[in-house]
Amino acid sequence: MNTLQVELGGGRRYPIYIGSGLLTQSGLLTRHIRSRQVAIVSNTTIAPLYLDTVKTHLADHTIETVILPDGEQYKTLHYLETIFDRLLASKFSRNATLIALGGGVIGDMGGFAAACYQRGIAFIQIPTTLLAQVDSSVGGKTGVNHPLGKNMIGAFYQPQCVIADADVLDTLDDRQLSAGLAEVIKYGLIRDAAFLDWLESNMAKLLARDKAALAYAIERSCINKAEVVGEDEFESGVRATLNLGHTFGHAIETGSGYGHYLHGEAVAIGTCFAADLSQRLGWLDAADVARIVNLLKAAKLPVTPPAAMTTAQYIELMAVDKKNVDGKIRLILLEAIGKASLPVGVDLAQLTASLNAYAG
């Protein structure tokens, strides 16, 4: 097991545990639980696989479980209320701990519920997808979707710890594995060119679920995420670069209907768009763009936008984004391979031209 620390300033920090067999390690989980009251939030896919294993460490605790349906389309205020219903009906106090056992949707919803319930209770992230292990479980972003915009309702709320057990990826389907690789590739593009080189050489091993390769990719990604979060916890500066491809990707998720594209798939398409626009600004050349597209293809990710969405629809949806200021669309682009820009205000005519060419 490797342990990384997310340093938040003011003496605040929390660990990310990375390794194999972590869910079976006695004491790793309970050392971060404040009281006997524990709520475990999971979904219909993950609960049958890992809920009992987690419960074995909590024999002396009062446990309530909330099992939500599996899918991005259920990441809503309506389903968030079911978590509050259980906490209130069970008379859980503000000393209770909430455990989010699942992928990014469960982590975001569980964290947001913990942030809101009695104005904040402790929570622990146990991410069960590659995407959640390398990205969404680290950094304290929580929230739900709205029909008009993804992740527009939420809070920054840090977990007590993150337990990333690589063994749970054995039950992850191939599509979800590839979706997680989109976020792994992102770190190489925005700030770690050497890691990008490694990914190009080791993509086949990652897709084959080579344990050593996956462990390295998870740890290197978490190191990058922890460094960025430690520098900018509330996304007032450099943390925004973690959103490479996300504004365009969120528009695809919203416009196509939540759940049609996995988050990582939409981000992959959005990354291709960002690369295209970066080339139009003169920051990348054609070879750079081809390199990015080829790596995403090698990861078995989609690289072309949905044909049904129009340029006007993209612009309307991209206007609902947390990086925008005074109604102006701002995007994270690439100044070079391994170097992302801070949010860049994009001229509407320029954006329209790029969308017309790339999105058709």
C-alpha positions as a Markdown table, in Angstrom:
| # | Residue | x | y | z |
|---|---|---|---|---|
| 1 | Met | 0.0 | 0.0 | 0.0 |
| 2 | Asn | 1.2 | 3.5 | -0.9 |
| 3 | Thr | -0.1 | 6.5 | 1.0 |
| 4 | Leu | -0.3 | 10.0 | -0.5 |
| 5 | Gln | -1.3 | 13.1 | 1.4 |
| 6 | Val | -3.6 | 15.8 | 0.1 |
| 7 | Glu | -2.2 | 19.0 | 1.8 |
| 8 | Leu | -4.9 | 21.6 | 2.0 |
| 9 | Gly | -3.1 | 24.3 | 4.0 |
| 10 | Gly | -3.7 | 25.4 | 7.6 |
| 11 | Gly | -2.6 | 22.0 | 8.8 |
| 12 | Arg | -5.5 | 20.3 | 7.0 |
| 13 | Arg | -4.7 | 17.1 | 5.2 |
| 14 | Tyr | -6.1 | 13.7 | 4.4 |
| 15 | Pro | -4.6 | 10.4 | 3.0 |
| 16 | Ile | -5.2 | 8.6 | -0.2 |
| 17 | Tyr | -4.5 | 4.9 | 0.3 |
| 18 | Ile | -3.6 | 3.1 | -3.0 |
| 19 | Gly | -3.0 | -0.6 | -3.3 |
| 20 | Ser | -4.5 | -4.1 | -3.6 |
| 21 | Gly | -6.6 | -5.8 | -1.0 |
| 22 | Leu | -7.3 | -2.6 | 0.9 |
| 23 | Leu | -11.0 | -3.4 | 1.4 |
| 24 | Thr | -10.0 | -6.5 | 3.4 |
| 25 | Gln | -7.5 | -4.7 | 5.7 |
| 26 | Ser | -8.8 | -4.4 | 9.2 |
| 27 | Gly | -8.4 | -1.0 | 10.8 |
| 28 | Leu | -7.8 | 1.0 | 7.6 |
| 29 | Leu | -11.4 | 2.2 | 7.4 |
| 30 | Thr | -12.3 | 2.4 | 11.1 |
| 31 | Arg | -9.4 | 4.7 | 12.0 |
| 32 | His | -11.2 | 7.4 | 10.1 |
| 33 | Ile | -14.7 | 6.9 | 11.6 |
| 34 | Arg | -15.7 | 9.3 | 14.4 |
| 35 | Ser | -18.7 | 7.5 | 16.1 |
| 36 | Arg | -20.8 | 4.4 | 16.0 |
| 37 | Gln | -23.2 | 5.8 | 13.4 |
| 38 | Val | -22.2 | 4.9 | 9.8 |
| 39 | Ala | -24.2 | 5.4 | 6.6 |
| 40 | Ile | -23.0 | 3.6 | 3.5 |
| 41 | Val | -24.2 | 5.0 | 0.2 |
| 42 | Ser | -23.7 | 2.7 | -2.8 |
| 43 | Asn | -25.6 | 1.6 | -5.9 |
| 44 | Thr | -27.3 | -1.5 | -7.3 |
| 45 | Thr | -24.1 | -2.6 | -9.2 |
| 46 | Ile | -21.5 | -2.2 | -6.5 |
| 47 | Ala | -23.4 | -3.1 | -3.4 |
| 48 | Pro | -23.8 | -6.8 | -4.2 |
| 49 | Leu | -20.0 | -7.0 | -4.9 |
| 50 | Tyr | -18.4 | -5.1 | -2.0 |
| 51 | Leu | -21.0 | -3.9 | 0.6 |
| 52 | Asp | -20.6 | -7.0 | 2.8 |
| 53 | Thr | -16.8 | -6.7 | 2.7 |
| 54 | Val | -17.0 | -3.1 | 4.0 |
| 55 | Lys | -19.6 | -4.1 | 6.7 |
| 56 | Thr | -17.3 | -6.7 | 8.1 |
| 57 | His | -15.1 | -4.0 | 9.5 |
| 58 | Leu | -18.0 | -2.2 | 11.2 |
| 59 | Ala | -19.4 | -4.9 | 13.4 |
| 60 | Asp | -19.5 | -2.6 | 16.4 |
| 61 | His | -21.2 | 0.2 | 14.5 |
| 62 | Thr | -24.8 | 1.1 | 13.8 |
| 63 | Ile | -25.0 | 0.8 | 10.0 |
| 64 | Glu | -27.6 | 2.2 | 7.6 |
| 65 | Thr | -27.3 | 1.5 | 3.9 |
| 66 | Val | -28.7 | 3.6 | 1.0 |
| 67 | Ile | -28.6 | 1.8 | -2.3 |
| 68 | Leu | -29.3 | 4.0 | -5.3 |
| 69 | Pro | -29.9 | 3.0 | -8.9 |
| 70 | Asp | -26.7 | 3.0 | -11.0 |
| 71 | Gly | -26.2 | 5.7 | -13.6 |
| 72 | Glu | -25.5 | 9.4 | -14.3 |
| 73 | Gln | -29.2 | 10.0 | -14.9 |
| 74 | Tyr | -29.9 | 9.3 | -11.2 |
| 75 | Lys | -27.4 | 12.0 | -10.0 |
| 76 | Thr | -30.2 | 14.4 | -9.1 |
| 77 | Leu | -31.7 | 16.3 | -6.2 |
| 78 | His | -34.5 | 13.8 | -6.1 |
| 79 | Tyr | -32.3 | 10.8 | -5.4 |
| 80 | Leu | -30.1 | 12.9 | -3.1 |
| 81 | Glu | -33.2 | 13.3 | -0.9 |
| 82 | Thr | -33.3 | 9.5 | -0.4 |
| 83 | Ile | -30.0 | 9.8 | 1.5 |
| 84 | Phe | -31.3 | 12.6 | 3.7 |
| 85 | Asp | -34.5 | 10.5 | 4.3 |
| 86 | Arg | -32.5 | 7.6 | 5.7 |
| 87 | Leu | -30.2 | 9.8 | 7.8 |
| 88 | Leu | -33.1 | 11.6 | 9.4 |
| 89 | Ala | -35.2 | 8.5 | 9.9 |
| 90 | Ser | -32.3 | 6.8 | 11.6 |
| 91 | Lys | -31.7 | 9.9 | 13.8 |
| 92 | Phe | -28.1 | 10.2 | 12.8 |
| 93 | Ser | -26.2 | 12.9 | 14.6 |
| 94 | Arg | -23.6 | 15.3 | 13.3 |
| 95 | Asn | -20.9 | 13.0 | 14.5 |
| 96 | Ala | -22.0 | 10.3 | 12.1 |
| 97 | Thr | -19.8 | 9.2 | 9.1 |
| 98 | Leu | -21.0 | 8.6 | 5.6 |
| 99 | Ile | -19.1 | 6.2 | 3.4 |
| 100 | Ala | -19.4 | 6.6 | -0.4 |
| 101 | Leu | -18.9 | 3.2 | -1.9 |
| 102 | Gly | -19.1 | 3.4 | -5.7 |
| 103 | Gly | -18.0 | 5.4 | -8.8 |
| 104 | Gly | -18.0 | 9.1 | -9.4 |
| 105 | Val | -21.8 | 9.4 | -9.2 |
| 106 | Ile | -22.0 | 7.8 | -5.7 |
| 107 | Gly | -18.9 | 9.8 | -4.6 |
| 108 | Asp | -20.3 | 13.1 | -5.7 |
| 109 | Met | -23.8 | 12.4 | -4.3 |
| 110 | Gly | -22.5 | 10.9 | -1.0 |
| 111 | Gly | -20.1 | 13.8 | -0.5 |
| 112 | Phe | -22.8 | 16.4 | -1.2 |
| 113 | Ala | -25.1 | 14.7 | 1.2 |
| 114 | Ala | -22.4 | 14.7 | 3.9 |
| 115 | Ala | -21.7 | 18.4 | 3.2 |
| 116 | Cys | -25.3 | 19.3 | 3.7 |
| 117 | Tyr | -26.6 | 17.0 | 6.5 |
| 118 | Gln | -26.6 | 19.0 | 9.7 |
| 119 | Arg | -24.2 | 21.4 | 7.9 |
| 120 | Gly | -21.5 | 18.8 | 7.5 |
| 121 | Ile | -20.7 | 15.3 | 8.7 |
| 122 | Ala | -17.6 | 13.2 | 8.0 |
| 123 | Phe | -17.4 | 11.1 | 4.9 |
| 124 | Ile | -15.0 | 8.6 | 3.4 |
| 125 | Gln | -14.5 | 7.9 | -0.3 |
| 126 | Ile | -14.1 | 4.3 | -1.4 |
| 127 | Pro | -14.0 | 4.7 | -5.2 |
| 128 | Thr | -14.8 | 1.6 | -7.3 |
| 129 | Thr | -14.1 | 2.8 | -10.8 |
| 130 | Leu | -10.8 | 3.9 | -12.4 |
| 131 | Leu | -12.2 | 7.4 | -13.1 |
| 132 | Ala | -13.3 | 7.8 | -9.5 |
| 133 | Gln | -9.9 | 6.5 | -8.2 |
| 134 | Val | -7.8 | 8.9 | -10.3 |
| 135 | Asp | -10.1 | 12.0 | -10.3 |
| 136 | Ser | -13.5 | 12.5 | -8.8 |
| 137 | Ser | -12.8 | 11.0 | -5.3 |
| 138 | Val | -9.9 | 13.3 | -4.7 |
| 139 | Gly | -10.2 | 17.0 | -4.1 |
| 140 | Gly | -13.6 | 17.5 | -2.4 |
| 141 | Lys | -15.8 | 18.4 | -5.4 |
| 142 | Thr | -19.3 | 17.1 | -4.7 |
| 143 | Gly | -22.7 | 17.7 | -6.3 |
| 144 | Val | -25.6 | 16.7 | -8.5 |
| 145 | Asn | -26.7 | 17.4 | -12.0 |
| 146 | His | -29.5 | 19.6 | -13.3 |
| 147 | Pro | -31.4 | 19.3 | -16.6 |
| 148 | Leu | -29.8 | 22.6 | -17.6 |
| 149 | Gly | -26.2 | 21.8 | -16.6 |
| 150 | Lys | -24.0 | 19.2 | -15.1 |
| 151 | Asn | -22.5 | 19.6 | -11.6 |
| 152 | Met | -24.0 | 23.0 | -11.2 |
| 153 | Ile | -25.4 | 22.3 | -7.7 |
| 154 | Gly | -22.8 | 21.2 | -5.2 |
| 155 | Ala | -20.1 | 22.0 | -2.6 |
| 156 | Phe | -16.4 | 21.8 | -2.0 |
| 157 | Tyr | -16.2 | 19.3 | 0.9 |
| 158 | Gln | -13.2 | 17.2 | 1.6 |
| 159 | Pro | -13.3 | 13.5 | 2.7 |
| 160 | Gln | -11.5 | 12.1 | 5.7 |
| 161 | Cys | -9.7 | 9.7 | 3.4 |
| 162 | Val | -9.8 | 8.0 | 0.0 |
| 163 | Ile | -9.3 | 4.2 | -0.2 |
| 164 | Ala | -8.4 | 3.2 | -3.7 |
| 165 | Asp | -8.3 | -0.6 | -3.9 |
| 166 | Ala | -7.0 | -1.6 | -7.3 |
| 167 | Asp | -8.5 | -5.1 | -6.9 |
| 168 | Val | -12.1 | -3.7 | -7.4 |
| 169 | Leu | -11.1 | -2.8 | -11.0 |
| 170 | Asp | -11.3 | -6.6 | -11.7 |
| 171 | Thr | -15.1 | -6.3 | -11.8 |
| 172 | Leu | -15.1 | -3.1 | -13.9 |
| 173 | Asp | -16.3 | -3.5 | -17.5 |
| 174 | Asp | -14.1 | -2.5 | -20.4 |
| 175 | Arg | -16.1 | 0.6 | -21.2 |
| 176 | Gln | -15.8 | 2.0 | -17.7 |
| 177 | Leu | -12.1 | 1.2 | -17.7 |
| 178 | Ser | -11.6 | 3.2 | -20.9 |
| 179 | Ala | -13.7 | 6.1 | -19.5 |
| 180 | Gly | -11.3 | 6.3 | -16.5 |
| 181 | Leu | -8.3 | 6.4 | -18.9 |
| 182 | Ala | -9.6 | 9.7 | -20.3 |
| 183 | Glu | -8.9 | 11.4 | -17.0 |
| 184 | Val | -5.6 | 9.6 | -16.6 |
| 185 | Ile | -4.6 | 11.0 | -20.1 |
| 186 | Lys | -5.7 | 14.4 | -19.0 |
| 187 | Tyr | -2.9 | 14.7 | -16.4 |
| 188 | Gly | -0.3 | 14.0 | -19.0 |
| 189 | Leu | -1.7 | 16.6 | -21.3 |
| 190 | Ile | -2.1 | 19.4 | -18.8 |
| 191 | Arg | 1.0 | 19.1 | -16.6 |
| 192 | Asp | 3.0 | 15.9 | -16.9 |
| 193 | Ala | 4.4 | 15.3 | -20.4 |
| 194 | Ala | 6.6 | 12.5 | -19.2 |
| 195 | Phe | 3.6 | 10.6 | -17.9 |
| 196 | Leu | 2.0 | 11.1 | -21.3 |
| 197 | Asp | 5.0 | 9.4 | -22.9 |
| 198 | Trp | 4.6 | 6.5 | -20.4 |
| 199 | Leu | 0.9 | 6.2 | -21.3 |
| 200 | Glu | 1.7 | 6.0 | -25.0 |
| 201 | Ser | 4.1 | 3.1 | -24.3 |
| 202 | Asn | 1.9 | 1.3 | -21.8 |
| 203 | Met | -1.7 | 1.7 | -23.0 |
| 204 | Ala | -1.9 | -1.9 | -24.0 |
| 205 | Lys | -0.9 | -3.0 | -20.5 |
| 206 | Leu | -3.5 | -0.7 | -19.0 |
| 207 | Leu | -6.3 | -2.1 | -21.2 |
| 208 | Ala | -5.1 | -5.6 | -20.3 |
| 209 | Arg | -5.5 | -4.7 | -16.6 |
| 210 | Asp | -1.8 | -5.3 | -15.8 |
| 211 | Lys | -1.8 | -4.7 | -12.0 |
| 212 | Ala | 1.6 | -3.0 | -11.9 |
| 213 | Ala | 0.7 | -0.6 | -14.8 |
| 214 | Leu | -2.7 | 0.2 | -13.3 |
| 215 | Ala | -1.1 | 0.9 | -9.8 |
| 216 | Tyr | 1.4 | 3.2 | -11.4 |
| 217 | Ala | -1.2 | 5.1 | -13.4 |
| 218 | Ile | -3.4 | 5.5 | -10.4 |
| 219 | Glu | -0.6 | 6.7 | -8.2 |
| 220 | Arg | 0.8 | 9.1 | -10.8 |
| 221 | Ser | -2.6 | 10.6 | -11.4 |
| 222 | Cys | -3.4 | 11.0 | -7.7 |
| 223 | Ile | 0.0 | 12.7 | -7.2 |
| 224 | Asn | -0.9 | 15.2 | -9.9 |
| 225 | Lys | -4.4 | 15.8 | -8.6 |
| 226 | Ala | -3.2 | 16.2 | -5.0 |
| 227 | Glu | -0.6 | 18.7 | -6.0 |
| 228 | Val | -3.1 | 20.8 | -7.9 |
| 229 | Val | -5.8 | 20.6 | -5.2 |
| 230 | Gly | -3.2 | 21.5 | -2.5 |
| 231 | Glu | -2.3 | 24.6 | -4.5 |
| 232 | Asp | -5.8 | 25.7 | -5.3 |
| 233 | Glu | -8.5 | 24.0 | -3.2 |
| 234 | Phe | -11.5 | 26.0 | -4.3 |
| 235 | Glu | -10.6 | 26.4 | -8.0 |
| 236 | Ser | -9.7 | 30.0 | -8.1 |
| 237 | Gly | -6.8 | 29.4 | -10.4 |
| 238 | Val | -4.7 | 26.4 | -11.5 |
| 239 | Arg | -7.3 | 23.8 | -10.4 |
| 240 | Ala | -9.4 | 24.9 | -13.3 |
| 241 | Thr | -6.9 | 23.3 | -15.6 |
| 242 | Leu | -8.2 | 19.9 | -14.4 |
| 243 | Asn | -11.3 | 20.7 | -16.5 |
| 244 | Leu | -9.5 | 20.2 | -19.9 |
| 245 | Gly | -12.2 | 19.0 | -22.3 |
| 246 | His | -14.9 | 19.2 | -19.6 |
| 247 | Thr | -16.9 | 22.2 | -20.8 |
| 248 | Phe | -17.5 | 20.6 | -24.2 |
| 249 | Gly | -17.9 | 17.2 | -22.6 |
| 250 | His | -20.5 | 18.4 | -20.1 |
| 251 | Ala | -22.4 | 19.9 | -23.0 |
| 252 | Ile | -22.4 | 16.5 | -24.7 |
| 253 | Glu | -23.6 | 14.7 | -21.5 |
| 254 | Thr | -26.4 | 17.2 | -21.0 |
| 255 | Gly | -27.4 | 17.5 | -24.6 |
| 256 | Ser | -27.4 | 13.8 | -25.2 |
| 257 | Gly | -29.2 | 13.0 | -22.0 |
| 258 | Tyr | -27.4 | 12.0 | -18.8 |
| 259 | Gly | -26.1 | 8.4 | -19.0 |
| 260 | His | -25.9 | 8.1 | -22.8 |
| 261 | Tyr | -22.2 | 8.9 | -22.8 |
| 262 | Leu | -20.1 | 8.0 | -19.8 |
| 263 | His | -18.4 | 11.0 | -18.3 |
| 264 | Gly | -14.9 | 9.9 | -19.5 |
| 265 | Glu | -16.2 | 9.3 | -23.0 |
| 266 | Ala | -17.6 | 12.8 | -23.2 |
| 267 | Val | -14.4 | 14.3 | -21.8 |
| 268 | Ala | -12.4 | 12.4 | -24.4 |
| 269 | Ile | -14.4 | 14.0 | -27.2 |
| 270 | Gly | -14.1 | 17.3 | -25.4 |
| 271 | Thr | -10.4 | 16.9 | -25.2 |
| 272 | Cys | -10.3 | 16.5 | -29.0 |
| 273 | Phe | -12.3 | 19.6 | -29.4 |
| 274 | Ala | -9.9 | 21.5 | -27.0 |
| 275 | Ala | -6.9 | 20.3 | -29.0 |
| 276 | Asp | -8.6 | 21.4 | -32.3 |
| 277 | Leu | -9.3 | 24.9 | -30.9 |
| 278 | Ser | -5.7 | 25.1 | -29.4 |
| 279 | Gln | -4.4 | 24.4 | -32.9 |
| 280 | Arg | -6.6 | 27.2 | -34.3 |
| 281 | Leu | -5.0 | 29.6 | -31.8 |
| 282 | Gly | -1.6 | 28.6 | -32.9 |
| 283 | Trp | -0.6 | 26.8 | -29.7 |
| 284 | Leu | -0.5 | 23.2 | -31.0 |
| 285 | Asp | 0.5 | 21.9 | -34.4 |
| 286 | Ala | -1.2 | 19.2 | -36.4 |
| 287 | Ala | 1.2 | 16.6 | -35.1 |
| 288 | Asp | 0.3 | 17.4 | -31.5 |
| 289 | Val | -3.4 | 17.1 | -32.2 |
| 290 | Ala | -2.9 | 13.8 | -34.0 |
| 291 | Arg | -0.9 | 12.5 | -31.1 |
| 292 | Ile | -3.7 | 13.4 | -28.7 |
| 293 | Val | -6.4 | 11.8 | -30.8 |
| 294 | Asn | -4.4 | 8.7 | -31.5 |
| 295 | Leu | -3.8 | 8.1 | -27.7 |
| 296 | Leu | -7.5 | 8.5 | -27.0 |
| 297 | Lys | -8.3 | 6.1 | -29.7 |
| 298 | Ala | -5.7 | 3.7 | -28.3 |
| 299 | Ala | -7.6 | 3.9 | -25.0 |
| 300 | Lys | -10.7 | 2.7 | -26.8 |
| 301 | Leu | -12.4 | 6.1 | -26.4 |
| 302 | Pro | -14.7 | 8.0 | -28.8 |
| 303 | Val | -13.2 | 11.0 | -30.5 |
| 304 | Thr | -16.0 | 12.4 | -32.6 |
| 305 | Pro | -19.0 | 14.4 | -31.4 |
| 306 | Pro | -22.6 | 13.1 | -31.5 |
| 307 | Ala | -24.0 | 13.9 | -34.9 |
| 308 | Ala | -27.4 | 14.9 | -33.6 |
| 309 | Met | -26.1 | 17.9 | -31.6 |
| 310 | Thr | -26.0 | 21.3 | -33.4 |
| 311 | Thr | -23.5 | 24.1 | -33.0 |
| 312 | Ala | -26.2 | 26.3 | -31.5 |
| 313 | Gln | -27.0 | 23.6 | -28.9 |
| 314 | Tyr | -23.3 | 23.3 | -27.9 |
| 315 | Ile | -23.0 | 27.0 | -27.4 |
| 316 | Glu | -26.2 | 27.2 | -25.4 |
| 317 | Leu | -25.1 | 24.4 | -23.1 |
| 318 | Met | -21.4 | 25.6 | -22.8 |
| 319 | Ala | -22.7 | 28.9 | -21.6 |
| 320 | Val | -23.8 | 27.1 | -18.4 |
| 321 | Asp | -20.4 | 26.4 | -16.9 |
| 322 | Lys | -18.7 | 27.3 | -13.6 |
| 323 | Lys | -15.6 | 28.8 | -15.4 |
| 324 | Asn | -17.6 | 31.4 | -17.3 |
| 325 | Val | -17.6 | 35.0 | -16.2 |
| 326 | Asp | -20.1 | 37.7 | -17.1 |
| 327 | Gly | -21.7 | 35.4 | -19.7 |
| 328 | Lys | -18.5 | 34.8 | -21.6 |
| 329 | Ile | -17.5 | 31.2 | -22.3 |
| 330 | Arg | -14.1 | 30.3 | -21.0 |
| 331 | Leu | -12.3 | 27.1 | -21.8 |
| 332 | Ile | -9.2 | 25.3 | -20.7 |
| 333 | Leu | -6.9 | 24.8 | -23.7 |
| 334 | Leu | -3.4 | 23.5 | -24.3 |
| 335 | Glu | -0.5 | 25.9 | -24.8 |
| 336 | Ala | 1.7 | 22.9 | -25.4 |
| 337 | Ile | 1.7 | 19.1 | -24.7 |
| 338 | Gly | 2.1 | 19.0 | -20.9 |
| 339 | Lys | 1.0 | 22.6 | -20.3 |
| 340 | Ala | -2.6 | 23.8 | -20.0 |
| 341 | Ser | -3.8 | 27.4 | -20.1 |
| 342 | Leu | -5.8 | 29.0 | -17.3 |
| 343 | Pro | -9.5 | 29.6 | -18.4 |
| 344 | Val | -9.4 | 31.4 | -21.7 |
| 345 | Gly | -12.2 | 33.7 | -22.9 |
| 346 | Val | -13.1 | 32.5 | -26.4 |
| 347 | Asp | -14.5 | 34.8 | -29.0 |
| 348 | Leu | -18.0 | 33.5 | -30.0 |
| 349 | Ala | -17.3 | 33.8 | -33.7 |
| 350 | Gln | -14.0 | 31.8 | -33.3 |
| 351 | Leu | -15.8 | 29.2 | -31.2 |
| 352 | Thr | -18.6 | 28.9 | -33.7 |
| 353 | Ala | -16.2 | 28.4 | -36.5 |
| 354 | Ser | -14.4 | 25.7 | -34.6 |
| 355 | Leu | -17.7 | 24.0 | -33.7 |
| 356 | Asn | -18.9 | 24.1 | -37.3 |
| 357 | Ala | -15.7 | 22.5 | -38.5 |
| 358 | Tyr | -15.2 | 19.9 | -35.7 |
| 359 | Ala | -18.8 | 19.1 | -34.6 |
| 360 | Gly | -20.3 | 19.4 | -38.1 |
